[in-house]
Amino acid sequence: MHVFLSELFAKYGIPSVLGELLAGVLLGSSVFGIISPNEVLKVLAEIGIILLLFEVGLETDFHRLKDAGFKSFTVAILGVILPLIFGFFCSVLSVSSLF
């Protein structure tokens, strides 16, 4: 199923990783429940994440990051800080409504 969705997404110009993620959501306990999480699957997932991050690090080009400039840096920083602030205020509001 993941190969089908991966190829389908790639055919329409969407990154194939999104097709694989969708297949994981569909096959996992969220939708159909065909694959249930266990310890072996959790360890394999952690190894996969480590390998993915390693590969991204190998492909990072600092010259392109530097050329992207101040605007992209600002967008990246705001993309981290604003959700944190919003989440904090949402949690404060939800906790204060409990008391």
NORRA-V761412 format. One record per residue. N is the residue number from 1. RES is the residue in three letters. D_CENTER is the distance of its C-alpha to the mean C-alpha in Angstrom with 1 decimal. Layout:
BEGIN
{{N	RES	D_CENTER} {N	RES	D_CENTER}}
END
This chain:
BEGIN
{{1	MET	19.8} {2	HIS	16.6} {3	VAL	18.9} {4	PHE	20.4} {5	LEU	17.2} {6	SER	16.0} {7	GLU	19.4} {8	LEU	19.7} {9	PHE	16.7} {10	ALA	17.9} {11	LYS	21.4} {12	TYR	20.5} {13	GLY	18.7} {14	ILE	15.1} {15	PRO	12.8} {16	SER	13.4} {17	VAL	10.0} {18	LEU	9.4} {19	GLY	12.7} {20	GLU	11.8} {21	LEU	8.9} {22	LEU	11.6} {23	ALA	14.1} {24	GLY	12.5} {25	VAL	12.4} {26	LEU	16.0} {27	LEU	17.4} {28	GLY	16.1} {29	SER	17.9} {30	SER	16.3} {31	VAL	18.4} {32	PHE	20.9} {33	GLY	20.8} {34	ILE	21.9} {35	ILE	19.9} {36	SER	20.1} {37	PRO	18.3} {38	ASN	20.8} {39	GLU	21.2} {40	VAL	21.1} {41	LEU	17.9} {42	LYS	16.3} {43	VAL	17.8} {44	LEU	16.8} {45	ALA	13.1} {46	GLU	13.6} {47	ILE	15.5} {48	GLY	13.0} {49	ILE	10.3} {50	ILE	13.4} {51	LEU	14.5} {52	LEU	11.3} {53	LEU	11.5} {54	PHE	15.2} {55	GLU	15.1} {56	VAL	13.2} {57	GLY	15.8} {58	LEU	18.5} {59	GLU	17.7} {60	THR	17.5} {61	ASP	20.7} {62	PHE	22.0} {63	HIS	24.6} {64	ARG	22.2} {65	LEU	20.3} {66	LYS	23.8} {67	ASP	25.0} {68	ALA	22.1} {69	GLY	24.1} {70	PHE	24.2} {71	LYS	22.7} {72	SER	19.2} {73	PHE	19.5} {74	THR	20.5} {75	VAL	17.6} {76	ALA	15.1} {77	ILE	17.2} {78	LEU	17.6} {79	GLY	13.9} {80	VAL	13.7} {81	ILE	17.2} {82	LEU	17.7} {83	PRO	15.0} {84	LEU	16.5} {85	ILE	19.9} {86	PHE	19.3} {87	GLY	17.8} {88	PHE	20.8} {89	PHE	23.3} {90	CYS	22.0} {91	SER	22.4} {92	VAL	25.8} {93	LEU	26.9} {94	SER	25.9} {95	VAL	27.6} {96	SER	30.6} {97	SER	31.1} {98	LEU	31.5} {99	PHE	34.6}}
END
